[in-house]
Amino acid sequence: MSFEDTMLRRARARVSLLVGLTMTALLALGAAISYAALLRYQHEQIERELNYGAVHGTIAGPPGCSWIILYDGSRTDSGRNPPPAGFPLRSAIDAVALDRQVRSDKVERNGTTYYVRTQPRGTGVVQAVFDARFQLADRRHLLAAFFLAAIVGLAAAVLTGITVGRRAVAPLAEALGRQRRFVADASHELRTPIAQVHTRAQILARRAGADHADYDRLIDTTRRLGEIVDELLLSARLAATPADRHPSEPVNLTLLATQAVDCEADRAAEQGVQLHLSVPDTPILVPGIASALRRMVGELLANALTHTPTGGRIDVALRTSRRGADLVVTDSGAGFDPADAEHLFDRFHRGAGAKDRRFGLGLALLREVVTSHGGTISTDSRPGAGATFTVRLPTIPPRASAG
Protein backbone atom coordinates (compact mmCIF):
# COMPACT_ATOMS: atom_id res chain seq x y z
CA MET A 1 0.00 0.00 0.00
CA SER A 2 1.41 3.40 -0.96
CA PHE A 3 1.75 6.34 1.40
CA GLU A 4 -1.11 8.18 -0.30
CA ASP A 5 -3.35 5.11 -0.04
CA THR A 6 -2.48 4.91 3.65
CA MET A 7 -3.43 8.56 4.11
CA LEU A 8 -6.72 8.03 2.29
CA ARG A 9 -7.52 5.02 4.43
CA ARG A 10 -6.75 6.98 7.58
CA ALA A 11 -8.92 9.86 6.38
CA ARG A 12 -11.82 7.49 5.72
CA ALA A 13 -11.33 5.92 9.14
CA ARG A 14 -11.29 9.32 10.86
CA VAL A 15 -14.44 10.51 9.10
CA SER A 16 -16.19 7.21 9.84
CA LEU A 17 -15.13 7.37 13.48
CA LEU A 18 -16.23 10.98 13.81
CA VAL A 19 -19.66 10.30 12.28
CA GLY A 20 -20.09 7.14 14.34
CA LEU A 21 -19.14 8.87 17.58
CA THR A 22 -21.44 11.79 16.80
CA MET A 23 -24.42 9.53 16.15
CA THR A 24 -23.63 7.44 19.22
CA ALA A 25 -23.36 10.58 21.35
CA LEU A 26 -26.72 11.83 20.03
CA LEU A 27 -28.35 8.47 20.79
CA ALA A 28 -26.85 8.45 24.27
CA LEU A 29 -28.00 12.04 24.86
CA GLY A 30 -31.54 11.20 23.72
CA ALA A 31 -31.61 8.14 25.98
CA ALA A 32 -30.32 10.15 28.94
CA ILE A 33 -32.94 12.88 28.41
CA SER A 34 -35.74 10.30 28.13
CA TYR A 35 -34.59 8.48 31.27
CA ALA A 36 -34.25 11.74 33.19
CA ALA A 37 -37.77 12.75 32.09
CA LEU A 38 -39.15 9.40 33.31
CA LEU A 39 -37.41 9.76 36.66
CA ARG A 40 -38.79 13.26 37.08
CA TYR A 41 -42.32 12.16 36.19
CA GLN A 42 -42.16 9.22 38.59
CA HIS A 43 -40.80 11.40 41.36
CA GLU A 44 -43.61 13.91 40.89
CA GLN A 45 -46.14 11.06 40.84
CA ILE A 46 -44.79 9.63 44.11
CA GLU A 47 -44.78 13.07 45.70
CA ARG A 48 -48.41 13.63 44.70
CA GLU A 49 -49.45 10.25 46.08
CA LEU A 50 -47.65 10.79 49.37
CA ASN A 51 -48.81 14.38 49.75
CA TYR A 52 -52.44 13.52 49.02
CA GLY A 53 -52.44 10.61 51.44
CA ALA A 54 -50.72 12.53 54.21
CA VAL A 55 -53.02 15.56 53.89
CA HIS A 56 -56.36 13.80 53.35
CA GLY A 57 -55.74 10.57 55.22
CA THR A 58 -57.01 8.50 52.29
CA ILE A 59 -55.43 6.61 49.39
CA ALA A 60 -55.29 8.41 46.07
CA GLY A 61 -53.70 5.64 43.99
CA PRO A 62 -54.34 1.92 43.58
CA PRO A 63 -54.79 0.14 46.94
CA GLY A 64 -52.09 -2.34 46.08
CA CYS A 65 -49.26 0.19 46.25
CA SER A 66 -50.36 2.86 48.79
CA TRP A 67 -51.14 2.70 52.50
CA ILE A 68 -52.26 5.25 55.05
CA ILE A 69 -51.47 4.72 58.72
CA LEU A 70 -52.97 6.93 61.44
CA TYR A 71 -51.53 7.27 64.93
CA ASP A 72 -53.55 9.02 67.67
CA GLY A 73 -50.98 8.83 70.45
CA SER A 74 -51.91 5.44 71.77
CA ARG A 75 -52.55 3.18 68.80
CA THR A 76 -52.13 2.95 65.02
CA ASP A 77 -54.89 2.35 62.48
CA SER A 78 -54.25 1.26 58.88
CA GLY A 79 -57.88 0.70 57.97
CA ARG A 80 -58.95 -2.26 55.88
CA ASN A 81 -55.74 -2.28 53.81
CA PRO A 82 -52.99 -3.66 56.08
CA PRO A 83 -49.49 -2.35 55.28
CA PRO A 84 -46.67 -4.66 54.18
CA ALA A 85 -44.35 -6.32 56.63
CA GLY A 86 -42.14 -3.86 58.48
CA PHE A 87 -44.66 -1.02 58.50
CA PRO A 88 -45.53 1.34 60.00
CA LEU A 89 -42.14 2.89 60.61
CA ARG A 90 -42.32 3.34 64.36
CA SER A 91 -39.12 5.36 64.52
CA ALA A 92 -40.51 7.93 62.05
CA ILE A 93 -43.87 8.12 63.83
CA ASP A 94 -42.20 8.61 67.25
CA ALA A 95 -39.89 11.32 65.86
CA VAL A 96 -42.75 13.26 64.24
CA ALA A 97 -44.95 12.88 67.33
CA LEU A 98 -42.16 14.44 69.35
CA ASP A 99 -40.95 17.31 67.10
CA ARG A 100 -44.08 17.73 64.89
CA GLN A 101 -41.90 18.07 61.75
CA VAL A 102 -42.55 16.46 58.36
CA ARG A 103 -40.26 13.49 57.71
CA SER A 104 -39.54 11.69 54.41
CA ASP A 105 -37.86 8.27 54.19
CA LYS A 106 -36.82 5.85 51.47
CA VAL A 107 -36.78 2.21 52.58
CA GLU A 108 -35.44 -0.84 50.69
CA ARG A 109 -37.48 -3.79 51.89
CA ASN A 110 -39.31 -6.89 50.62
CA GLY A 111 -37.48 -6.74 47.28
CA THR A 112 -38.77 -3.28 46.43
CA THR A 113 -38.45 0.38 47.36
CA TYR A 114 -40.91 2.21 49.62
CA TYR A 115 -41.27 5.97 49.89
CA VAL A 116 -42.63 7.05 53.26
CA ARG A 117 -43.89 10.46 54.37
CA THR A 118 -44.69 11.02 58.04
CA GLN A 119 -46.20 14.31 59.24
CA PRO A 120 -48.44 15.73 61.95
CA ARG A 121 -52.22 15.57 61.43
CA GLY A 122 -54.32 17.24 64.08
CA THR A 123 -53.18 15.91 67.45
CA GLY A 124 -51.89 12.69 65.91
CA VAL A 125 -49.55 11.56 63.17
CA VAL A 126 -50.26 10.27 59.66
CA GLN A 127 -47.84 8.09 57.71
CA ALA A 128 -48.24 7.55 53.94
CA VAL A 129 -46.41 4.61 52.37
CA PHE A 130 -45.94 4.19 48.62
CA ASP A 131 -44.59 1.03 46.96
CA ALA A 132 -42.52 1.99 43.90
CA ARG A 133 -42.28 -1.53 42.42
CA PHE A 134 -44.21 -0.53 39.30
CA GLN A 135 -42.05 2.55 38.75
CA LEU A 136 -38.92 0.44 39.15
CA ALA A 137 -40.28 -2.07 36.63
CA ASP A 138 -40.92 0.76 34.18
CA ARG A 139 -37.33 1.90 34.61
CA ARG A 140 -35.98 -1.60 33.98
CA HIS A 141 -38.11 -1.95 30.86
CA LEU A 142 -36.96 1.44 29.62
CA LEU A 143 -33.31 0.58 30.24
CA ALA A 144 -33.74 -2.73 28.39
CA ALA A 145 -35.31 -0.86 25.49
CA PHE A 146 -32.46 1.67 25.55
CA PHE A 147 -29.90 -1.16 25.53
CA LEU A 148 -31.53 -2.80 22.53
CA ALA A 149 -31.84 0.55 20.77
CA ALA A 150 -28.19 1.28 21.57
CA ILE A 151 -27.07 -1.94 19.87
CA VAL A 152 -29.16 -1.20 16.79
CA GLY A 153 -28.13 2.45 16.83
CA LEU A 154 -24.45 1.60 17.18
CA ALA A 155 -24.64 -0.74 14.20
CA ALA A 156 -26.44 1.95 12.22
CA ALA A 157 -23.86 4.52 13.32
CA VAL A 158 -20.99 2.29 12.18
CA LEU A 159 -22.58 1.63 8.79
CA THR A 160 -23.47 5.30 8.35
CA GLY A 161 -19.95 6.35 9.35
CA ILE A 162 -18.37 3.96 6.87
CA THR A 163 -20.68 5.12 4.08
CA VAL A 164 -20.16 8.81 4.82
CA GLY A 165 -16.40 8.29 5.17
CA ARG A 166 -16.13 6.64 1.79
CA ARG A 167 -18.25 9.27 0.08
CA ALA A 168 -16.44 12.14 1.80
CA VAL A 169 -12.98 10.90 0.77
CA ALA A 170 -14.03 9.71 -2.70
CA PRO A 171 -13.42 13.12 -4.40
CA LEU A 172 -9.94 13.27 -2.85
CA ALA A 173 -9.16 9.74 -4.00
CA GLU A 174 -10.36 10.58 -7.49
CA ALA A 175 -8.25 13.75 -7.57
CA LEU A 176 -5.16 11.82 -6.45
CA GLY A 177 -5.85 9.20 -9.10
CA ARG A 178 -6.04 11.84 -11.80
CA GLN A 179 -2.85 13.42 -10.50
CA ARG A 180 -1.06 10.06 -10.63
CA ARG A 181 -2.22 9.42 -14.18
CA PHE A 182 -1.17 12.90 -15.28
CA VAL A 183 2.28 12.57 -13.71
CA ALA A 184 2.75 9.11 -15.21
CA ASP A 185 1.60 10.16 -18.67
CA ALA A 186 3.56 13.41 -18.67
CA SER A 187 6.72 11.73 -17.37
CA HIS A 188 6.44 8.93 -19.90
CA GLU A 189 6.03 11.37 -22.78
CA LEU A 190 8.95 13.51 -21.61
CA ARG A 191 11.46 10.69 -21.22
CA THR A 192 12.11 10.21 -24.94
CA PRO A 193 12.68 13.86 -25.95
CA ILE A 194 14.82 14.48 -22.86
CA ALA A 195 16.94 11.43 -23.66
CA GLN A 196 17.32 12.68 -27.24
CA VAL A 197 18.40 16.13 -26.09
CA HIS A 198 20.87 14.58 -23.64
CA THR A 199 22.36 12.36 -26.35
CA ARG A 200 22.69 15.23 -28.85
CA ALA A 201 24.30 17.39 -26.18
CA GLN A 202 26.91 14.67 -25.64
CA ILE A 203 27.54 14.42 -29.38
CA LEU A 204 27.97 18.19 -29.70
CA ALA A 205 30.32 18.21 -26.73
CA ARG A 206 32.54 15.53 -28.29
CA ARG A 207 32.61 17.44 -31.60
CA ALA A 208 33.41 20.72 -29.92
CA GLY A 209 36.34 19.37 -27.91
CA ALA A 210 37.27 19.71 -24.26
CA ASP A 211 37.32 23.50 -24.02
CA HIS A 212 33.59 24.11 -24.16
CA ALA A 213 32.31 24.13 -20.58
CA ASP A 214 28.88 25.26 -21.75
CA TYR A 215 28.28 21.85 -23.33
CA ASP A 216 29.26 20.14 -20.09
CA ARG A 217 26.73 22.24 -18.20
CA LEU A 218 24.11 21.41 -20.84
CA ILE A 219 24.83 17.69 -20.48
CA ASP A 220 24.62 17.92 -16.69
CA THR A 221 21.35 19.87 -16.89
CA THR A 222 19.71 17.37 -19.24
CA ARG A 223 20.93 14.49 -17.07
CA ARG A 224 19.40 16.07 -13.98
CA LEU A 225 16.18 16.75 -15.89
CA GLY A 226 16.05 13.09 -16.85
CA GLU A 227 16.53 12.09 -13.20
CA ILE A 228 13.56 14.26 -12.20
CA VAL A 229 11.34 12.67 -14.84
CA ASP A 230 12.46 9.17 -13.83
CA GLU A 231 11.70 9.85 -10.18
CA LEU A 232 8.31 11.32 -10.99
CA LEU A 233 7.47 8.31 -13.13
CA LEU A 234 8.59 5.90 -10.41
CA SER A 235 6.51 7.78 -7.85
CA ALA A 236 3.41 7.57 -10.03
CA ARG A 237 3.94 3.86 -10.61
CA LEU A 238 4.40 3.14 -6.92
CA ALA A 239 1.25 5.09 -6.06
CA ALA A 240 -0.83 3.45 -8.79
CA THR A 241 0.39 -0.11 -8.22
CA PRO A 242 2.07 -0.40 -4.81
CA ALA A 243 4.10 -3.45 -3.87
CA ASP A 244 1.28 -5.20 -2.05
CA ARG A 245 -0.61 -5.40 -5.38
CA HIS A 246 2.33 -6.99 -7.16
CA PRO A 247 3.24 -10.64 -6.85
CA SER A 248 5.96 -10.60 -4.19
CA GLU A 249 9.14 -12.60 -4.48
CA PRO A 250 11.80 -13.41 -1.90
CA VAL A 251 14.42 -10.68 -2.12
CA ASN A 252 17.87 -11.15 -0.60
CA LEU A 253 18.32 -7.91 1.31
CA THR A 254 21.86 -8.92 2.29
CA LEU A 255 22.84 -9.13 -1.37
CA LEU A 256 21.17 -5.81 -2.23
CA ALA A 257 23.01 -4.00 0.58
CA THR A 258 26.34 -5.52 -0.52
CA GLN A 259 25.80 -4.58 -4.17
CA ALA A 260 24.75 -1.03 -3.26
CA VAL A 261 27.91 -0.50 -1.20
CA ASP A 262 30.06 -1.91 -4.02
CA CYS A 263 28.43 0.46 -6.53
CA GLU A 264 29.08 3.51 -4.35
CA ALA A 265 32.61 2.51 -3.30
CA ASP A 266 34.34 4.48 -6.07
CA ARG A 267 32.26 7.59 -5.45
CA ALA A 268 32.96 7.39 -1.72
CA ALA A 269 36.68 7.07 -2.40
CA GLU A 270 36.62 10.13 -4.67
CA GLN A 271 34.91 12.15 -1.94
CA GLY A 272 37.32 10.86 0.71
CA VAL A 273 34.52 9.16 2.66
CA GLN A 274 35.02 5.84 4.46
CA LEU A 275 32.27 3.35 3.65
CA HIS A 276 31.79 0.36 5.96
CA LEU A 277 29.36 -2.54 5.60
CA SER A 278 28.16 -4.96 8.27
CA VAL A 279 25.85 -7.76 7.12
CA PRO A 280 25.20 -11.29 8.42
CA ASP A 281 26.74 -14.29 6.74
CA THR A 282 23.33 -15.75 5.89
CA PRO A 283 20.83 -14.17 3.48
CA ILE A 284 18.00 -12.08 4.92
CA LEU A 285 14.94 -12.59 2.76
CA VAL A 286 12.12 -10.07 2.56
CA PRO A 287 8.99 -10.21 0.38
CA GLY A 288 8.76 -7.57 -2.30
CA ILE A 289 10.02 -6.26 -5.62
CA ALA A 290 13.77 -6.49 -6.11
CA SER A 291 14.07 -3.41 -8.35
CA ALA A 292 12.17 -1.17 -5.94
CA LEU A 293 14.12 -2.39 -2.90
CA ARG A 294 17.39 -1.94 -4.80
CA ARG A 295 16.37 1.66 -5.51
CA MET A 296 15.57 2.12 -1.82
CA VAL A 297 18.98 0.91 -0.62
CA GLY A 298 20.74 2.94 -3.30
CA GLU A 299 18.86 6.10 -2.34
CA LEU A 300 19.82 5.69 1.32
CA LEU A 301 23.50 5.48 0.37
CA ALA A 302 23.25 8.34 -2.14
CA ASN A 303 21.64 10.55 0.46
CA ALA A 304 24.34 9.73 3.01
CA LEU A 305 27.13 10.44 0.52
CA THR A 306 25.53 13.75 -0.44
CA HIS A 307 25.60 15.00 3.16
CA THR A 308 28.89 13.49 4.35
CA PRO A 309 31.95 15.76 4.01
CA THR A 310 35.44 14.71 3.02
CA GLY A 311 37.04 12.63 5.74
CA GLY A 312 33.66 11.45 7.00
CA ARG A 313 32.35 7.95 7.53
CA ILE A 314 29.24 6.02 6.50
CA ASP A 315 28.22 2.78 8.20
CA VAL A 316 25.72 0.40 6.62
CA ALA A 317 24.43 -2.33 8.93
CA LEU A 318 21.86 -5.04 8.29
CA ARG A 319 20.44 -7.15 11.11
CA THR A 320 17.34 -9.08 12.05
CA SER A 321 15.05 -8.86 15.05
CA ARG A 322 11.69 -10.21 16.14
CA ARG A 323 10.00 -7.38 14.27
CA GLY A 324 11.78 -7.97 10.94
CA ALA A 325 14.94 -6.87 9.14
CA ASP A 326 16.60 -3.56 10.05
CA LEU A 327 18.74 -1.71 7.51
CA VAL A 328 20.60 1.10 9.28
CA VAL A 329 22.62 3.75 7.43
CA THR A 330 24.59 6.15 9.62
CA ASP A 331 26.67 9.06 8.38
CA SER A 332 28.94 11.60 10.07
CA GLY A 333 27.54 14.59 8.19
CA ALA A 334 26.08 17.84 9.46
CA GLY A 335 22.87 16.19 10.65
CA PHE A 336 19.58 18.03 11.02
CA ASP A 337 17.18 19.34 13.61
CA PRO A 338 14.94 16.50 14.97
CA ALA A 339 11.98 18.84 14.56
CA ASP A 340 12.53 18.71 10.78
CA ALA A 341 12.61 14.90 10.62
CA GLU A 342 9.11 14.53 9.16
CA HIS A 343 9.73 17.14 6.46
CA LEU A 344 12.64 15.16 5.09
CA PHE A 345 10.17 12.81 3.43
CA ASP A 346 8.05 15.56 1.88
CA ARG A 347 8.30 15.87 -1.86
CA PHE A 348 10.57 18.63 -3.13
CA HIS A 349 11.97 19.24 0.36
CA ARG A 350 15.69 19.90 0.05
CA GLY A 351 17.89 19.76 3.09
CA ALA A 352 21.00 21.75 3.70
CA GLY A 353 23.94 20.55 1.65
CA ALA A 354 21.82 19.12 -1.14
CA LYS A 355 23.32 21.58 -3.65
CA ASP A 356 22.20 21.15 -7.24
CA ARG A 357 22.25 17.39 -7.36
CA ARG A 358 19.12 16.60 -5.37
CA PHE A 359 15.59 17.64 -6.19
CA GLY A 360 13.73 16.62 -3.03
CA LEU A 361 12.13 13.50 -4.54
CA GLY A 362 14.56 10.82 -3.41
CA LEU A 363 13.54 10.45 0.25
CA ALA A 364 9.86 10.81 -0.61
CA LEU A 365 10.18 7.95 -3.08
CA LEU A 366 12.18 6.00 -0.52
CA ARG A 367 9.36 6.22 1.97
CA GLU A 368 6.83 5.17 -0.68
CA VAL A 369 8.91 2.09 -1.47
CA VAL A 370 9.24 1.19 2.22
CA THR A 371 5.56 1.69 3.10
CA SER A 372 4.43 -0.16 -0.03
CA HIS A 373 6.43 -3.14 1.23
CA GLY A 374 4.76 -3.03 4.64
CA GLY A 375 7.78 -1.46 6.34
CA THR A 376 8.65 1.66 8.29
CA ILE A 377 11.43 4.23 8.10
CA SER A 378 12.68 6.39 10.95
CA THR A 379 15.43 8.96 11.42
CA ASP A 380 17.62 10.04 14.30
CA SER A 381 19.89 13.05 14.15
CA ARG A 382 21.21 16.12 15.90
CA PRO A 383 22.81 19.17 14.30
CA GLY A 384 26.50 18.49 13.83
CA ALA A 385 26.23 14.85 14.94
CA GLY A 386 25.36 13.09 11.67
CA ALA A 387 22.17 11.26 10.82
CA THR A 388 20.86 7.71 11.07
CA PHE A 389 18.16 6.24 8.82
CA THR A 390 16.57 2.98 9.90
CA VAL A 391 14.41 0.96 7.51
CA ARG A 392 12.46 -1.96 8.98
CA LEU A 393 10.94 -4.52 6.62
CA PRO A 394 9.02 -7.71 7.33
CA THR A 395 10.98 -10.87 6.70
CA ILE A 396 9.98 -14.22 5.22
CA PRO A 397 9.77 -16.91 7.91
CA PRO A 398 12.53 -19.52 7.60
CA ARG A 399 10.09 -22.31 6.78
CA ALA A 400 8.41 -20.27 4.04
CA SER A 401 11.73 -19.25 2.54
CA ALA A 402 13.07 -22.80 2.72
CA GLY A 403 10.01 -24.18 0.96
N, C-alpha and C positions, 0 to 999 in steps of 0.2 A: 504494500500500500504506500503510495507517495505521500509526501508531506502535506500537499494540498488536499488530498483525499482524507487524510487524518484530520485536518482542520475542518473540513466540511462535516465529517462525522461528529466531531466534537460540537460544532455549531448546532447540528440537528439534535444532538443529545441535550444540549443546554436549553434550546427552545422547548423541546419536549418536556424536560424536567420543570422548566418554569411554568408552562401551561398546566402540567399535571399538578404541581404544587398549588397553583392558583385555584384550580377547580376543587382540589381537596380542601384547601383552606376555606373556600366559600361554602362547601358542603358542611364542614365542621362548624363554621359560624352559624349556618342555618339551623343545624341540629342543636347547638348550644342555646340559641335564642328560643327555639321551640321548647326545649327542656326547661329553660328558665321561666318561660311563660306558664308552663304547666305547674311548676312548683309554686309560682306566685298565685295562680288560680286556686290550687289546692290549699295553700296556706290561708287565703281569704275565706274559702269555704269552711275550713276548720274553725277559723276565728268566728265566723257568723254562727255556726252551730253552737260553739261553746258560749258565746255571748248571749245568744237567745235563750239557751237553757239556763244559764246562771241568772239572768234577769227575770225570766218568766216562770222558772221552776218547772217547765214542761219540755218535752222533746220536740225539736223542730224537724229532725231528719228521721230516717228509717229506724225503727226500734232496735234493729239488730246491731247497730253500731253507735248508739248514743244512750247514755244513762244519766239520770238526775238523782242525786242523793241529798236529802235534807237532814240537817242536824239542828235540834232545838235546845241543845245544852245537856240533854240527858240521854237521848237515843237518836239513832239514825233511821231514816225511812227512804227506801228506794222504790216504793210503789210496787206495781205488779211486775215490773221488769227488773229482775235481780241483776246486779252488776256482775262482771266476770270475777274470777278468783283473784284475790289480792286487793279488791276494792271494797269499800272506800279507802282512800289514803288517809289513815288516821293522823299521821304526822302533819299533813297539810291542813286538815280540819282543825286540829288543836292549835296550830300556829295562827290561823286566821281568826279563830275564836278568841285568841289572846290579844293579837295586835290589830284586828279588824282591817287588815290590808289584803288587797287582791293578790292571789298567788297563782302562778302558772307553772306546770310541770310537764315533762315529757318522760314517759316511762316505757322501757322495753320489757315486755312481759308476755307470756303465753304465745310466743312466736310472732308477735306483732308489736306495733307501736301505739301507745295511748297518749292522747293529749288531754291534760286535766286542768280545769280552771276552778279554783276555790276562792269564794268571796263572801263577804257578809251579806245576809238577807234578813232584814228586820232585826230581831234579837238573836237569830240563829245564824247558821252557815249553810250555804248551798255549794255543792260540788258537781260540776258537769264533766262527764267523761266521754271522750270520743275515740272510737277505734278506727285507726287509719289504714286498716288492712286493704280496703278497696283502692285507696289512693296509692298505696305502695305497689299494689298489683298493676295499676295503670302506669306507674313509673317503669316497672320492669318490662311491661309490654312495649312501652315507648322506646326504652333502651334497646330491646331486641330488634324492634323495627329500624332504629337508627343504625344498629350494627349491620343488619342486612343491607340497608340502603348504602352504608359506607362501603361495603364490599362491592356492590354493583357500581356505586359512584366512582370508586377507585379504579375499577376496571375501565369504566367509561372515560375517566380522566387520563389514564395511560394511553388508551387508543386515540383519544382526541389529541393528546400531546404529541404522539408519534405522527399522526396525520398532519397536524399544524406544523410540526417541525420540518417534515419533508417538504411541504408546500412552501414554507417560508424560506428554506435554503435552496429550493429548486432554481430560482432565478440566478443565484450566485453560482451554483454548480454549472448551469448552462453558460453563464458568462465566462467561467474559467475554461470550460470545454472549448468555447469559441476562441479564446485567447490561445489555448494550446494548439489548436488547429492552425491558427494564423501564424504563430511562431514557427511551427513545423513546416508549413507550406512556404513561408517567406525564407526561412533558413535553407530549405532544400533548393529553392530556386536561385538563391544567391551563391551557393557553393560553387557551381560551375563557372560563372563569370569571374568570381574572385580568384579561383584557381587559375583561370586563363590569364588574368592580369598579373598574378604572381609569377607565372611561368614566363610571360613576355618580359616582365621586369628583369628576371634573371638573365634572359637572353640578351637584352639590351645592355645589361651591366657587363656581361662577358665581352660583348663587342666593343664597348667603350673603353675597356681596360680597367686598371686598378685605381686610377686617379679620380674617379667620379664618385664622390661620397653621396651625391644626391640619389644615385641609383641604389646604393646600399640602404639609404633611408627609405626609399620607395619599396624595396624588397621587404624590409623589416615591417613597414606599415601594412603591406598586403598580407604578410604572414600573420600579424596580430589580428587583422580583420578576419582572416580565415579561422583563427582560433575562437574568436567571439561567435562566429556563425556556427562552428562545430559545437561549442558549449551550449548555445541556445537550442540547437537541434537535439542534442542529447537530453537537455532538460525537458523539452517537449515530449520526447519519446518516453522518458521515465515517468512523467506525469500521466501520459495517456495509457501506457501499458507498464505499470510498475512490476517489480520482480515477482510479487506473489501471484501475478496472473500469467507468468511465464512458467514453463516446465523447469523446475529447479534440477540442478545436477550437483553432485559432490564437487566442491572446489577446494583444492589444496591451498589453504591460506599460507602455510609455511613456504610453499614454493613461490607464491605470488610475492610475499615480502622479500624473499631472497632475490628474485629477479628484479624487483623494483630497486633494491639497493645496488645491485650490479649495474643497472642502467644509469643510475645517478652518480656512480663512483667517480667517473671522469669529471663531471661537472663539479662535484664536491672538491676534487683535487685542484681544479683550476681556481676555485674560490678560496682555497686554503682552509677548508672545513673538514674536520675529522668525522667520518661516518662509521658508526658501529652498529652491528646487527647481533641480536640475541634471539635465537629461535630454538625450539626443542628439536631433538633428533628425529622424532616421529612426526608424520604429517598431521596437521590439524584440519579436519574437513568441515566445511560449512556449506549449507544448501544455498544455491543462488546461481547467478550468471557470472561466468568467469571474466568476461570482458568488462562488465560494470565494476566488479570488485577489483580488477586490476587497475582500472581508472581511479578508484577510490584510494588504493594504496599509493599510486603514483602521485596523486594530488596532495596527499599528506606530506610526502617527501618534498615535492616541489614547493609547497608552502613553507616548510621548515627551511629549505635552502634559501628561499627568497628573503627570509627574515634573520638569517644567521650571518654575522659578520665574519670577516677573515680571521682565522685563528679560533673560530668557535667549534662547537661539537654538536652532533646530532646522534641520538641513541634511538634505535628501533628495536622494540622488544615485543615478542609474541608469546603469550602464555594462555593456559586454560584455567578455568575455575568452574565452580558448580553452576554459575550463571551463563557460561558460554566461553567464547574465545575473546581475549582482550589483546588488541593491537595498540601499543603505546608508542607514540613518537614524541620525543622530548628534544628541544633545541635550547641553545644558550644565547638566543637572540635578545632583543630589547624587551620582549614580553608585551603585555597590555594590561589595562585596568580591568579587574574582574567584573566591574559594572558594565563593561562593553562586551562581555563574553557572548551574550545572545545575538548582538548585532553582527558578529563575525559571520554568521550564517545567513544574513540577509543578502539578497541579490544586489549586486552593484555596490556593496559596501567594500571600501578599500581601506585597509589598515595602513598605519605608518610604515614606511619602508617598502611599500609595494612598487613604487616607481612607475615606469610605463609598461612593465611586463604584465601585470595582473589587471583584470577588469572587473573583479568583484563577483565573478560567477563560479569560481572554482570551489570554494567552501560551501556555497549554496547547493551546488550539484553534489558535492560530497555527502552532505546531509541527506539529500534525496536518495542517493544510492543506499546509504546505511539504513534509513527508515524503510525503504522499499524492501529491504532484506530482513525486516523484523528486528533490526538492531538499534543501538543508541550511540550517540557521540557526545562527549563531554570535554570541557577544557579546564585547565588550571594554569593560572599565570599571575605574575606580579610584575609591575614595571621594573625593568632592569634585571629580572631574574629568569628570563626565558619563558617558554610556554610548553605545555604538555597537552597533547590531544590523545584521548582514549576512545577507541572504537570497540564496542562490544557487540558481537554477533552470536546468534545461536549456532550450536554445533550439531553435527549428526551423531547420534548415539553410536557407540562402538559396534553393537550388533547390526544396526542398520547399515553402517558403512562397510562392515565385513561381508554382509550379504549382498 
